[in-house]
Amino acid sequence: MSIRPATFCRDPQSVLMRFKPLEIPPEGKEFAFDLSPEELPRLSAEVKPLRVTCRVFVQGMQERMRLKSEYNAQLQKPCDQCLKQTSLSLQGEFNLTLLPSYMDNAPPGGDGEISPEMADIDYYDGNKINLAPYIEDQLILELPLRTLCNPDCKGLCPLCGQDLNEKSCDCEEPSTSRPFAQLKNLISNPKQE
């Protein structure tokens, strides 16, 4: 993503990731900041953010804001099979249009249909916009469905809990009960009438 030169601000405590829409100059403004785990509560419930770096270019007309954002995140998440902490690197970019909440035409309760044109639109309340939730949403969407420490992960023994990547255990293979095994007979020996 190429972001054209604009007013630039950097804040080590992420205070400047909040801005007032009417204070954005016509040429736009770029924000660069790091997000702490405390600023990503929904993401932190599943993964451990190690470093999340963001750049957001904001351009606005009155209360309508257009965001061009890029992020780079270093995260840790347990392997889905053996539970070892696994490093993840996510990077991406997204565009988003922010409108004041009074312009939201969705029916109460949020059960309205979202058209493709509305997929990149969100709404804000108040006179300050906090950028952290928008970055957090993108990171959550980017998380892989399945995280493995390596593609050949053997996981944990279901009986004793031994990490099978480190050493095998002496547990017997659990018997696999197949509740639908009788259906196989119906297919191979159809009832003749």
Backbone as a printed PyTorch tensor [residue, N CA C, xyz], in Angstrom:
tensor([[[  0.8630,  -1.1740,   0.0000],
         [  0.0000,   0.0000,   0.0000],
         [  0.8950,   1.2180,   0.0000]],

        [[  0.6770,   2.1330,  -0.9010],
         [  1.4480,   3.3640,  -0.8880],
         [  0.5900,   4.4580,  -0.2640]],

        [[  1.1230,   5.0370,   0.7660],
         [  0.4090,   6.1060,   1.4600],
         [  1.1020,   7.4040,   1.1010]],

        [[  0.3300,   8.3290,   0.6050],
         [  0.9490,   9.5900,   0.1980],
         [  1.3750,  10.3810,   1.4210]],

        [[  2.3690,  11.2630,   1.2770],
         [  2.8510,  12.0400,   2.4210],
         [  1.7250,  12.8460,   3.0470]],

        [[  1.7290,  12.8850,   4.3440],
         [  0.7030,  13.6080,   5.0800],
         [  1.2710,  14.0030,   6.4260]],

        [[  0.4680,  14.6740,   7.2010],
         [  0.8630,  15.0020,   8.5560],
         [  1.1040,  13.6880,   9.2900]],

        [[  2.2360,  13.5460,   9.9540],
         [  2.6020,  12.2890,  10.6010],
         [  2.6890,  12.4980,  12.0970]],

        [[  2.1690,  11.5320,  12.8480],
         [  2.3040,  11.6070,  14.3030],
         [  2.6410,  10.2300,  14.8340]],

        [[  3.4620,  10.1770,  15.8420],
         [  3.8360,   8.9080,  16.4740],
         [  3.7160,   9.1060,  17.9640]],

        [[  3.0470,   8.1750,  18.5980],
         [  2.8320,   8.3020,  20.0300],
         [  3.1530,   6.9890,  20.7110]],

        [[  4.1290,   6.9440,  21.6010],
         [  4.5110,   5.6910,  22.2340],
         [  3.4200,   5.1110,  23.1220]],

        [[  2.4960,   5.9130,  23.6070],
         [  1.4530,   5.4050,  24.4870],
         [  0.1240,   5.2450,  23.7600]],

        [[  0.1170,   5.3200,  22.4550],
         [ -1.0640,   5.0960,  21.6160],
         [ -2.2110,   6.0620,  21.8880]],

        [[ -1.9430,   7.1700,  22.5430],
         [ -3.0050,   8.1400,  22.7940],
         [ -3.4620,   8.7580,  21.4730]],

        [[ -2.5480,   8.9420,  20.5400],
         [ -2.9010,   9.5930,  19.2790],
         [ -3.5790,   8.6500,  18.2920]],

        [[ -3.7980,   7.4020,  18.6740],
         [ -4.5740,   6.5550,  17.7760],
         [ -6.0480,   6.8960,  17.8940]],

        [[ -6.3760,   7.8120,  18.7960],
         [ -7.7370,   8.3420,  18.9020],
         [ -7.7080,   9.7520,  18.3090]],

        [[ -8.6880,  10.0460,  17.4930],
         [ -8.6970,  11.3670,  16.8720],
         [-10.1200,  11.8660,  16.7430]],

        [[-10.2350,  13.1600,  16.5940],
         [-11.5280,  13.7970,  16.3660],
         [-11.6990,  13.9680,  14.8560]],

        [[-12.7930,  13.4580,  14.2930],
         [-12.9770,  13.5190,  12.8460],
         [-12.8560,  14.9190,  12.2620]],

        [[-13.3660,  15.9020,  12.9460],
         [-13.3540,  17.2630,  12.3930],
         [-11.9740,  17.9090,  12.4630]],

        [[-11.0050,  17.2800,  13.1340],
         [ -9.6550,  17.8350,  13.2360],
         [ -8.6980,  17.2620,  12.1850]],

        [[ -9.1870,  16.3990,  11.3000],
         [ -8.3380,  15.8340,  10.2440],
         [ -8.2150,  16.8790,   9.1320]],

        [[ -6.9790,  17.2620,   8.7750],
         [ -6.8160,  18.2690,   7.7140],
         [ -7.2420,  17.7030,   6.3560]],

        [[ -7.5570,  18.5650,   5.3850],
         [ -8.0250,  18.1090,   4.0660],
         [ -7.0440,  17.1650,   3.3740]],

        [[ -5.7390,  17.3620,   3.5970],
         [ -4.7490,  16.4850,   2.9500],
         [ -4.6120,  15.1410,   3.6630]],

        [[ -5.2640,  14.9720,   4.8000],
         [ -5.2250,  13.7160,   5.5470],
         [ -4.1540,  13.7230,   6.6230]],

        [[ -4.1300,  12.6770,   7.3790],
         [ -3.1710,  12.5560,   8.4710],
         [ -2.8150,  11.0930,   8.6470]],

        [[ -1.5400,  10.8230,   8.8760],
         [ -1.0870,   9.4530,   9.0900],
         [ -0.7930,   9.2400,  10.5660]],

        [[ -1.2350,   8.0960,  11.0690],
         [ -0.9820,   7.7040,  12.4420],
         [ -0.1230,   6.4350,  12.4160]],

        [[  0.8940,   6.3770,  13.2210],
         [  1.7110,   5.1720,  13.3710],
         [  1.7740,   4.8710,  14.8640]],

        [[  1.4900,   3.6380,  15.2200],
         [  1.4400,   3.2960,  16.6370],
         [  1.5920,   1.8010,  16.8220]],

        [[  1.9580,   1.4160,  18.0220],
         [  2.0050,   0.0220,  18.4440],
         [  0.8330,  -0.1980,  19.3850]],

        [[  0.2460,  -1.3750,  19.3250],
         [ -0.8580,  -1.7090,  20.2170],
         [ -0.3840,  -2.7000,  21.2680]],

        [[ -0.7640,  -2.4670,  22.5060],
         [ -0.4180,  -3.3730,  23.6030],
         [ -1.5140,  -4.4360,  23.7420]],

        [[ -1.2360,  -5.5440,  24.4250],
         [ -2.2680,  -6.5650,  24.6310],
         [ -3.5210,  -6.0130,  25.3180]],

        [[ -3.3600,  -5.0250,  26.1920],
         [ -4.5120,  -4.4380,  26.8840],
         [ -5.4470,  -3.7210,  25.9150]],

        [[ -4.9120,  -3.2740,  24.7870],
         [ -5.7270,  -2.5690,  23.8010],
         [ -6.3830,  -3.5390,  22.8010]],

        [[ -6.1130,  -4.8300,  22.9610],
         [ -6.6580,  -5.8600,  22.0810],
         [ -7.3220,  -6.9510,  22.9230]],

        [[ -8.3600,  -6.6150,  23.6960],
         [ -8.9120,  -7.5850,  24.6450],
         [ -9.5540,  -8.8170,  23.9930]],

        [[-10.2220,  -8.6530,  22.8660],
         [-10.8550,  -9.8090,  22.2080],
         [ -9.8120, -10.7300,  21.5990]],

        [[ -8.7730, -10.1560,  21.0210],
         [ -7.6960, -10.9480,  20.4340],
         [ -6.8880, -11.6330,  21.5290]],

        [[ -6.6310, -10.9240,  22.6290],
         [ -5.8150, -11.4620,  23.7180],
         [ -6.4650, -12.6460,  24.4040]],

        [[ -7.7660, -12.8300,  24.2410],
         [ -8.4400, -13.9810,  24.8320],
         [ -7.9870, -15.2710,  24.1570]],

        [[ -7.5870, -15.2170,  22.8970],
         [ -7.1980, -16.4190,  22.1510],
         [ -5.6880, -16.5090,  21.9120]],

        [[ -5.0530, -15.3970,  21.6780],
         [ -3.6260, -15.3980,  21.3600],
         [ -2.9050, -14.3900,  22.2390]],

        [[ -1.5830, -14.4940,  22.2430],
         [ -0.7720, -13.5480,  22.9920],
         [ -0.0930, -12.6150,  21.9880]],

        [[ -0.5480, -11.3580,  21.9250],
         [  0.1220, -10.4150,  21.0230],
         [  1.4970, -10.0520,  21.5750]],

        [[  2.5330, -10.2530,  20.7760],
         [  3.8800,  -9.8750,  21.1810],
         [  4.2070,  -8.4690,  20.7010]],

        [[  3.8610,  -8.2010,  19.4430],
         [  4.0930,  -6.8650,  18.8810],
         [  3.0880,  -6.6410,  17.7560]],

        [[  2.3590,  -5.5510,  17.8350],
         [  1.4170,  -5.1810,  16.7810],
         [  1.7250,  -3.7390,  16.3910]],

        [[  2.2070,  -3.5650,  15.1750],
         [  2.5830,  -2.2570,  14.6560],
         [  1.6040,  -1.8620,  13.5660]],

        [[  1.1470,  -0.6250,  13.5980],
         [  0.1110,  -0.1710,  12.6660],
         [  0.4680,   1.1760,  12.0460]],

        [[  0.0010,   1.3530,  10.8340],
         [  0.0290,   2.6530,  10.1590],
         [ -1.3450,   2.8650,   9.5680]],

        [[ -1.9160,   4.0030,   9.8490],
         [ -3.2570,   4.3050,   9.3430],
         [ -3.2390,   5.7130,   8.7530]],

        [[ -3.6630,   5.8090,   7.5040],
         [ -3.8150,   7.1040,   6.8600],
         [ -5.2990,   7.4310,   6.8820]],

        [[ -5.6410,   8.5750,   7.4530],
         [ -7.0420,   8.9820,   7.5940],
         [ -7.2830,  10.2050,   6.7260]],

        [[ -8.3180,  10.1190,   5.9300],
         [ -8.7270,  11.2540,   5.1140],
         [-10.2130,  11.4440,   5.3570]],

        [[-10.6230,  12.6750,   5.5330],
         [-12.0210,  12.8810,   5.8640],
         [-12.6450,  14.0710,   5.1860]],

        [[-13.9660,  13.9660,   5.0860],
         [-14.7880,  15.0770,   4.6390],
         [-15.8770,  15.2160,   5.6820]],

        [[-15.7950,  16.2470,   6.4660],
         [-16.7230,  16.4560,   7.5720],
         [-16.6500,  15.2580,   8.5230]],

        [[-17.7500,  14.5140,   8.6460],
         [-17.7800,  13.3920,   9.5840],
         [-17.4850,  12.0490,   8.9200]],

        [[-17.3480,  12.0260,   7.6070],
         [-17.0740,  10.7880,   6.8670],
         [-15.5580,  10.6030,   6.7920]],

        [[-15.0690,   9.4590,   7.2990],
         [-13.6350,   9.1820,   7.3470],
         [-13.3000,   7.9880,   6.4600]],

        [[-12.2130,   8.0880,   5.7390],
         [-11.7050,   6.9670,   4.9300],
         [-10.3640,   6.5580,   5.5200]],

        [[-10.2440,   5.2720,   5.9250],
         [ -9.0120,   4.7540,   6.5170],
         [ -8.3140,   3.8390,   5.5170]],

        [[ -7.0160,   4.0380,   5.3570],
         [ -6.1560,   3.1110,   4.6210],
         [ -5.1480,   2.6330,   5.6460]],

        [[ -5.2070,   1.3570,   5.9570],
         [ -4.4470,   0.8420,   7.0930],
         [ -3.5640,  -0.3260,   6.7000]],

        [[ -2.4260,  -0.4190,   7.3700],
         [ -1.5800,  -1.6020,   7.2680],
         [ -1.1310,  -1.9820,   8.6630]],

        [[ -0.9400,  -3.2740,   8.8660],
         [ -0.5290,  -3.7690,  10.1770],
         [  0.4680,  -4.9020,  10.0110]],

        [[  1.2670,  -5.0850,  11.0460],
         [  2.2170,  -6.1780,  11.1250],
         [  2.1540,  -6.6690,  12.5600]],

        [[  1.8310,  -7.9410,  12.7440],
         [  1.6400,  -8.4660,  14.0950],
         [  2.4580,  -9.7350,  14.3050]],

        [[  3.1330,  -9.7920,  15.4380],
         [  3.8190, -10.9950,  15.8910],
         [  3.0220, -11.5180,  17.0730]],

        [[  2.5050, -12.7420,  16.9400],
         [  1.6140, -13.3060,  17.9450],
         [  2.1080, -14.6750,  18.3750]],

        [[  1.6150, -15.1380,  19.5230],
         [  1.8280, -16.5060,  19.9590],
         [  0.4800, -17.1330,  20.2420]],

        [[  0.3270, -18.3770,  19.8020],
         [ -0.9290, -19.0990,  19.9900],
         [ -0.5870, -20.5590,  20.2400]],

        [[ -1.3170, -21.2280,  21.1170],
         [ -1.0320, -22.6500,  21.3390],
         [ -1.3360, -23.4830,  20.0880]],

        [[ -0.4960, -24.4770,  19.8380],
         [ -0.7450, -25.4380,  18.7620],
         [ -2.0600, -26.1380,  19.0750]],

        [[ -2.8750, -26.3370,  18.0750],
         [ -4.1820, -26.9570,  18.2810],
         [ -4.0950, -28.4410,  18.6120]],

        [[ -2.9350, -29.0640,  18.4120],
         [ -2.8120, -30.4880,  18.6890],
         [ -1.9700, -30.8000,  19.9160]],

        [[ -0.8460, -30.0760,  20.1250],
         [  0.0310, -30.4090,  21.2520],
         [  0.1060, -29.3080,  22.3030]],

        [[ -0.4910, -28.1660,  22.0430],
         [ -0.5770, -27.0260,  22.9700],
         [  0.7320, -26.2720,  23.1840]],

        [[  1.7950, -26.5540,  22.4010],
         [  3.0280, -25.7670,  22.4890],
         [  2.7650, -24.3750,  21.9310]],

        [[  3.3950, -23.3670,  22.5560],
         [  3.2570, -22.0090,  22.0300],
         [  3.8840, -21.9400,  20.6430]],

        [[  3.1590, -21.3770,  19.7050],
         [  3.5680, -21.3050,  18.3080],
         [  3.5400, -19.8540,  17.8580]],

        [[  4.5830, -19.4290,  17.1690],
         [  4.6570, -18.0530,  16.6800],
         [  3.8720, -17.9010,  15.3920]],

        [[  3.1530, -16.8020,  15.3020],
         [  2.4120, -16.4500,  14.0950],
         [  2.8180, -15.0530,  13.6790]],

        [[  2.9270, -14.8460,  12.3960],
         [  3.2010, -13.5180,  11.8640],
         [  2.0640, -13.1660,  10.9140]],

        [[  1.3690, -12.0790,  11.2140],
         [  0.2650, -11.6250,  10.3640],
         [  0.5920, -10.2360,   9.8530]],

        [[  0.3770, -10.0380,   8.5980],
         [  0.5060,  -8.6940,   8.0490],
         [ -0.5350,  -8.5170,   6.9650]],

        [[ -1.0000,  -7.3120,   6.8540],
         [ -2.0230,  -7.0610,   5.8560],
         [ -2.3820,  -5.5970,   5.7930]],

        [[ -3.3560,  -5.3290,   4.9740],
         [ -3.8480,  -3.9680,   4.8290],
         [ -5.3430,  -4.0300,   4.5790]],

        [[ -6.0030,  -2.9390,   4.8780],
         [ -7.4450,  -2.8680,   4.6440],
         [ -7.8590,  -1.4140,   4.5040]],

        [[ -8.9850,  -1.2280,   3.8460],
         [ -9.6020,   0.0870,   3.6900],
         [-10.9530,   0.0470,   4.3770]],

        [[-11.3110,   1.1480,   4.9950],
         [-12.5620,   1.2020,   5.7290],
         [-13.1000,   2.6240,   5.6820]],

        [[-14.4040,   2.7400,   5.5040],
         [-15.0740,   4.0320,   5.5760],
         [-15.8360,   4.0770,   6.8940]],

        [[-15.6280,   5.1400,   7.6520],
         [-16.3280,   5.3280,   8.9220],
         [-17.3290,   6.4560,   8.7930]],

        [[-18.5500,   6.1800,   9.2410],
         [-19.6220,   7.1700,   9.2240],
         [-20.1510,   7.3250,  10.6410]],

        [[-20.6950,   8.4980,  10.9650],
         [-21.3050,   8.6460,  12.2900],
         [-22.5000,   7.7060,  12.4370]],

        [[-22.7470,   7.2490,  13.6500],
         [-23.7860,   6.2330,  13.8920],
         [-25.1800,   6.7050,  13.4670]],

        [[-25.4380,   8.0000,  13.4580],
         [-26.7750,   8.4480,  13.0560],
         [-27.0350,   8.1910,  11.5750]],

        [[-26.0060,   7.8660,  10.7880],
         [-26.1920,   7.5570,   9.3670],
         [-26.4440,   6.0670,   9.1290]],

        [[-26.4520,   5.2820,  10.1900],
         [-26.6720,   3.8400,  10.0840],
         [-28.1450,   3.5770,   9.7990]],

        [[-28.4270,   2.9610,   8.6550],
         [-29.8080,   2.6780,   8.2550],
         [-30.2330,   1.2490,   8.5700]],

        [[-29.4010,   0.4880,   9.2780],
         [-29.7400,  -0.9090,   9.5970],
         [-30.9060,  -0.9390,  10.5790]],

        [[-31.7470,  -1.9640,  10.4870],
         [-32.8550,  -2.0760,  11.4360],
         [-32.3210,  -2.3260,  12.8480]],

        [[-33.0750,  -1.9180,  13.8700],
         [-32.6400,  -2.1650,  15.2410],
         [-32.3950,  -3.6510,  15.4720]],

        [[-31.3670,  -3.9640,  16.2350],
         [-31.0210,  -5.3550,  16.5030],
         [-29.9570,  -5.8900,  15.5630]],

        [[-29.6160,  -5.1450,  14.5230],
         [-28.5470,  -5.5350,  13.6150],
         [-28.8480,  -6.7370,  12.7460]],

        [[-30.1240,  -7.0160,  12.4550],
         [-30.4680,  -8.1840,  11.6570],
         [-30.6190,  -7.8620,  10.1770]],

        [[-30.1560,  -6.7120,   9.7350],
         [-30.2860,  -6.3420,   8.3350],
         [-29.2610,  -7.0520,   7.4730]],

        [[-29.5380,  -7.1110,   6.1920],
         [-28.6280,  -7.7310,   5.2470],
         [-27.5180,  -6.7480,   4.9000]],

        [[-26.2940,  -7.2530,   4.7720],
         [-25.1540,  -6.4070,   4.4280],
         [-24.8350,  -6.6300,   2.9590]],

        [[-24.9170,  -5.5790,   2.1960],
         [-24.5950,  -5.6720,   0.7750],
         [-23.0780,  -5.5880,   0.6080]],

        [[-22.5340,  -6.0370,  -0.5300],
         [-21.0870,  -5.9490,  -0.7530],
         [-20.5630,  -4.5190,  -0.6490]],

        [[-21.3920,  -3.5460,  -1.0280],
         [-20.9610,  -2.1490,  -0.9470],
         [-20.8000,  -1.6970,   0.5050]],

        [[-21.5270,  -2.3370,   1.4230],
         [-21.4920,  -1.9330,   2.8260],
         [-20.4440,  -2.6950,   3.6310]],

        [[-19.7620,  -3.6640,   3.0130],
         [-18.8030,  -4.4930,   3.7470],
         [-17.6360,  -3.6790,   4.2890]],

        [[-17.2800,  -2.5990,   3.6390],
         [-16.1590,  -1.7730,   4.0720],
         [-16.6190,  -0.5020,   4.7730]],

        [[-17.8070,  -0.5320,   5.3720],
         [-18.3440,   0.6230,   6.0870],
         [-18.5930,   0.2320,   7.5310]],

        [[-18.2120,   1.1170,   8.4400],
         [-18.5150,   0.9160,   9.8550],
         [-18.9560,   2.2580,  10.4160]],

        [[-19.4690,   2.2380,  11.6310],
         [-20.0320,   3.4430,  12.2350],
         [-19.3500,   3.7360,  13.5630]],

        [[-19.2600,   5.0060,  13.8970],
         [-18.6520,   5.4030,  15.1660],
         [-19.6190,   6.2900,  15.9380]],

        [[-19.4400,   6.2890,  17.2590],
         [-20.2180,   7.1440,  18.1550],
         [-19.2970,   8.1900,  18.7550]],

        [[-19.8590,   9.3060,  19.0970],
         [-19.0990,  10.3400,  19.7880],
         [-18.2560,  11.1730,  18.8500]],

        [[-17.3990,  11.9920,  19.4500],
         [-16.5870,  12.9000,  18.6420],
         [-15.1220,  12.4730,  18.5870]],

        [[-14.8080,  11.2530,  19.0610],
         [-13.4530,  10.7160,  18.9380],
         [-13.5390,   9.3090,  18.3730]],

        [[-12.5800,   8.9720,  17.5390],
         [-12.5250,   7.6370,  16.9490],
         [-11.2790,   6.9370,  17.4700]],

        [[-11.4560,   5.7460,  18.0170],
         [-10.3550,   4.9150,  18.4880],
         [-10.0570,   3.8980,  17.3910]],

        [[ -8.8440,   3.8740,  16.8780],
         [ -8.4840,   2.9970,  15.7740],
         [ -8.2300,   1.5510,  16.2020]],

        [[ -7.9360,   1.3060,  17.4740],
         [ -7.5620,  -0.0310,  17.9530],
         [ -8.6120,  -1.1010,  17.6260]],

        [[ -9.9130,  -0.8730,  17.8490],
         [-10.8850,  -1.9370,  17.5500],
         [-10.9230,  -2.3420,  16.0710]],

        [[-10.6560,  -1.4140,  15.1720],
         [-10.6720,  -1.7350,  13.7480],
         [ -9.4790,  -2.6120,  13.3740]],

        [[ -8.3170,  -2.3220,  13.9610],
         [ -7.1350,  -3.1620,  13.7410],
         [ -7.3790,  -4.5430,  14.3560]],

        [[ -7.9410,  -4.5640,  15.5670],
         [ -8.2100,  -5.8300,  16.2440],
         [ -9.1610,  -6.7030,  15.4190]],

        [[-10.1930,  -6.1050,  14.8460],
         [-11.1240,  -6.8610,  13.9950],
         [-10.3770,  -7.5420,  12.8480]],

        [[ -9.4800,  -6.8180,  12.2000],
         [ -8.7390,  -7.3700,  11.0680],
         [ -7.8230,  -8.5070,  11.5050]],

        [[ -7.1700,  -8.3510,  12.6540],
         [ -6.2950,  -9.4120,  13.1510],
         [ -7.0960, -10.6790,  13.4560]],

        [[ -8.2530, -10.5250,  14.0580],
         [ -9.0980, -11.6830,  14.3610],
         [ -9.5210, -12.3840,  13.0710]],

        [[ -9.8780, -11.5990,  12.0470],
         [-10.2670, -12.1900,  10.7630],
         [ -9.1020, -12.9100,  10.0810]],

        [[ -7.8700, -12.4700,  10.3330],
         [ -6.6820, -13.0560,   9.7120],
         [ -6.1720, -14.3000,  10.4210]],

        [[ -6.6270, -14.5600,  11.6480],
         [ -6.1290, -15.7240,  12.3760],
         [ -6.4310, -16.9990,  11.5880]],

        [[ -5.4570, -17.8950,  11.4990],
         [ -5.7320, -19.1500,  10.7900],
         [ -6.7530, -19.9890,  11.5600]],

        [[ -7.5300, -20.7830,  10.8440],
         [ -8.5230, -21.6320,  11.4900],
         [ -7.8570, -22.7070,  12.3370]],

        [[ -6.7070, -23.1480,  11.9040],
         [ -5.9890, -24.1970,  12.6170],
         [ -4.5250, -23.7840,  12.7370]],

        [[ -3.9920, -23.8480,  13.9480],
         [ -2.5990, -23.4960,  14.1930],
         [ -1.8490, -24.7500,  14.6020]],

        [[ -0.7770, -25.0700,  13.8650],
         [  0.0660, -26.2120,  14.1920],
         [  1.4900, -25.7370,  14.4120]],

        [[  2.1800, -26.3530,  15.3820],
         [  3.5760, -25.9930,  15.6310],
         [  4.4420, -26.4110,  14.4510]],

        [[  4.0850, -27.5120,  13.7900],
         [  4.6930, -27.9240,  12.5310],
         [  3.6820, -28.8200,  11.8120]],

        [[  3.8010, -28.9660,  10.5050],
         [  2.7900, -29.7240,   9.7530],
         [  2.6760, -31.1890,  10.1710]],

        [[  3.7300, -31.7520,  10.7590],
         [  3.7220, -33.1670,  11.1550],
         [  3.4470, -33.3580,  12.6430]],

        [[  2.8310, -32.3860,  13.2960],
         [  2.5780, -32.4750,  14.7310],
         [  1.7190, -33.7080,  15.0340]],

        [[  2.1750, -34.5020,  16.0160],
         [  1.4670, -35.7280,  16.3950],
         [  0.4540, -35.4960,  17.5090]],

        [[  0.5240, -34.3490,  18.1660],
         [ -0.4450, -34.0270,  19.2030],
         [ -0.1510, -34.6980,  20.5270]],

        [[ -1.1770, -34.7750,  21.3600],
         [ -1.0890, -35.3700,  22.6900],
         [ -1.7900, -36.7210,  22.7030]],

        [[ -1.2940, -37.6280,  23.5440],
         [ -1.9770, -38.9040,  23.7320],
         [ -3.3170, -38.6220,  24.4090]],

        [[ -4.4230, -39.1390,  23.8690],
         [ -5.7320, -38.8560,  24.4740],
         [ -5.9360, -39.5370,  25.8300]],

        [[ -5.0700, -40.5060,  26.1670],
         [ -5.2180, -41.2100,  27.4400],
         [ -4.3420, -40.6290,  28.5430]],

        [[ -3.0370, -40.4470,  28.2610],
         [ -2.1310, -39.9890,  29.3170],
         [ -1.6860, -38.5410,  29.1620]],

        [[ -1.8920, -37.9420,  28.0020],
         [ -1.5270, -36.5420,  27.7940],
         [ -0.0880, -36.3270,  27.3750]],

        [[  0.6660, -37.3830,  27.1140],
         [  2.0600, -37.2740,  26.6850],
         [  2.1310, -36.5560,  25.3360]],

        [[  3.0810, -35.6180,  25.2150],
         [  3.3180, -34.9670,  23.9300],
         [  3.9960, -35.9820,  23.0170]],

        [[  3.3060, -36.4400,  22.0070],
         [  3.8150, -37.4870,  21.1230],
         [  4.9080, -36.9970,  20.1860]],

        [[  5.1500, -35.6960,  20.1370],
         [  6.2660, -35.1560,  19.3640],
         [  7.5760, -35.3870,  20.1110]],

        [[  7.5170, -35.4220,  21.4440],
         [  8.7200, -35.6060,  22.2610],
         [  9.0770, -37.0720,  22.4310]],

        [[  8.0950, -37.8980,  22.7620],
         [  8.3120, -39.3460,  22.8720],
         [  6.9680, -40.0480,  22.8160]],

        [[  7.0150, -41.3080,  22.4310],
         [  5.7740, -42.0710,  22.3820],
         [  5.4630, -42.5920,  23.7810]],

        [[  4.2370, -43.0420,  23.9650],
         [  3.8260, -43.5490,  25.2710],
         [  3.4420, -45.0180,  25.1360]],

        [[  3.1800, -45.6680,  26.2660],
         [  2.8490, -47.0950,  26.2740],
         [  1.3410, -47.3440,  26.3380]],

        [[  0.5620, -46.3320,  26.1120],
         [ -0.8950, -46.4920,  26.1780],
         [ -1.3740, -47.3190,  24.9880]],

        [[ -2.4190, -48.1160,  25.2300],
         [ -3.0230, -48.8830,  24.1430],
         [ -3.8720, -47.9530,  23.2860]],

        [[ -3.9300, -48.2860,  22.0190],
         [ -4.7930, -47.5090,  21.1190],
         [ -6.2170, -47.5690,  21.6360]],

        [[ -6.8870, -46.4570,  21.7600],
         [ -8.2860, -46.5130,  22.2030],
         [ -9.1280, -47.2020,  21.1400]],

        [[-10.0520, -48.0220,  21.6080],
         [-10.9290, -48.6880,  20.6450],
         [-11.8680, -47.6400,  20.0580]],

        [[-11.9890, -47.6990,  18.7790],
         [-12.8420, -46.7160,  18.1100],
         [-14.2070, -47.3270,  17.8890]],

        [[-15.1390, -46.8460,  18.5970],
         [-16.5110, -47.2840,  18.4420],
         [-17.0940, -46.5740,  17.2330]],

        [[-17.7100, -47.3280,  16.3830],
         [-18.2980, -46.7560,  15.1680],
         [-19.8100, -46.9270,  15.2420]],

        [[-20.4960, -45.9040,  15.7190],
         [-21.9370, -46.0340,  15.9110],
         [-22.7210, -46.2180,  14.6130]],

        [[-22.1750, -45.8580,  13.4910],
         [-22.9030, -45.9600,  12.2280],
         [-22.4110, -47.1250,  11.3660]],

        [[-21.6370, -48.0390,  11.9610],
         [-21.0940, -49.1650,  11.1990],
         [-22.1920, -50.0240,  10.5960]],

        [[-23.3260, -50.1390,  11.2610],
         [-24.4280, -50.9600,  10.7480],
         [-25.0030, -50.3990,   9.4530]],

        [[-24.8370, -49.1160,   9.2160],
         [-25.3470, -48.5220,   7.9790],
         [-24.6250, -49.0800,   6.7590]],

        [[-23.3890, -49.5080,   6.9540],
         [-22.6190, -50.0820,   5.8530],
         [-23.3180, -51.3350,   5.3230]],

        [[-23.8880, -52.1070,   6.2350],
         [-24.6040, -53.3090,   5.8130],
         [-25.8430, -52.9770,   4.9950]],

        [[-26.4880, -51.9070,   5.2990],
         [-27.6770, -51.5040,   4.5310],
         [-27.3140, -51.1700,   3.0970]],

        [[-26.1580, -50.5600,   2.9170],
         [-25.7340, -50.1760,   1.5640],
         [-25.2680, -51.4010,   0.7910]],

        [[-24.5090, -52.2880,   1.4290],
         [-23.9700, -53.4410,   0.6980],
         [-25.0040, -54.5440,   0.5100]],

        [[-25.9870, -54.6600,   1.4200],
         [-27.0440, -55.6750,   1.3030],
         [-28.4120, -54.9930,   1.3580]],

        [[-28.7950, -54.3440,   0.2680],
         [-30.0830, -53.6550,   0.3190],
         [-31.2210, -54.6530,   0.5030]],

        [[-32.1860, -54.2310,   1.2350],
         [-33.3550, -55.0680,   1.5190],
         [-34.0940, -55.2960,   0.2140]],

        [[-34.3540, -56.5530,  -0.0850],
         [-35.0210, -56.8750,  -1.3400],
         [-36.4970, -57.0620,  -1.0800]],

        [[-37.3140, -56.4220,  -1.8810],
         [-38.7640, -56.5060,  -1.7040],
         [-39.4060, -57.1460,  -2.8820]]])
